Amino acid sequence: MIRSCFLAMSGLALVAAVPAAARTLDPDRPEDAVEIMKRAQCGAKDGEPAVYYWTGRVYSRVTGEPDRLLFTGEGMNIRQCATVTDAKRGKGYRQVSREVMLFTDPRTGEIVRQWTNPWTGETVEVMQIANDPVNVPAAFPYAADGKPFRLTHKRMGQWLAMPIEVPLFYHNVLAGEYQDYVGGKYHAMEIFDFVARADEILDTKSQTVSPSVSWVRISDWMPWMKMRGRQGQLVFNAVGTKLASFDALPKVLKDEIAANYPAYRQAPPTDDTRPNETTWTAFRKWIEERRKADPDSGKQAH
């Protein structure tokens, strides 16, 4: 916030610096709980981009063998929020975003472009995660049936912790129409643990809040790994935080985005109505493009 040097000389400076409606939010009040979540995800101001960054490791988990460290990872999500209102559900917000995660070599930190599958011996092309959009349905203080929004939270001294578990079980676009009978659904769990200073996130005079976040994902193999239905899962474990700007991202992410994902410098528009992209929908587009360019190599899922 730019402050006038003239105000700084006045006894009214501190009063002018604090919004008239500044107050302490109550996490147990539905209206405040939604506002706290908006502040954690984006910020108090509508349409102001927020950038989350994370870094971590990716392991395999196969019954009967030790877990293996396959990759490290560098990821980012750029988003913005907009206030929405509903006569019955109250004042809420909608979040739009897009995200990139790069698979990197645990020894060198370089982006992995080709990967030799240790179970099959086959070398495959790595598809980095690049999902656009990754939007979140509008959150309101009350549901359509009147049920209040509840923020899962725990006060720990000066910190406010907000754990979020997201169980996923849905149609896999790479499989057929009989998954309810033979299996093949996408099955995963994503766990986000946000932690912020309570005096920042609960005090409305703090317009910008920068929580830290841990992210765990337990999921099926990445489709580009070409595992042919082999038993096992991937475990992602990462930590991150909300950054001051896109420019604060590590060089490896900024360089890759500039070269291959330039749209990811900005968040989608707040009125974006496109269906969400997932690893599976993105892979289907990715492999179909390769099949068109080279039908023979595409059939080999290279």
Secondary structure, DSSP 8 states (H G I E B T S, - for coil): ----HHHHTSTTHHHHHS-TT--B--TTSHHHHHHHHHHHHT-SSTT--EEEEEEEEEEEE-TTS--EEEEEEEEEEEEEEEEEEETTTEEEEEEEEEEEEEEE-TTT--B-SEEE-TTT--EEE---EEES---EEEE-SB-TTS-B-----EEETTEEEEEEEEEEEE--TTS-S-HHHH---EEEEEEEEEEEEHHHHSBTT------EEEEEEEE---GGG--TT-S-EEEEEEEEEEES-GGGS-HHHHHHHHHH-GGGGS---TT-------HHHHHHHHHHHHHHH-HHHHHTT-
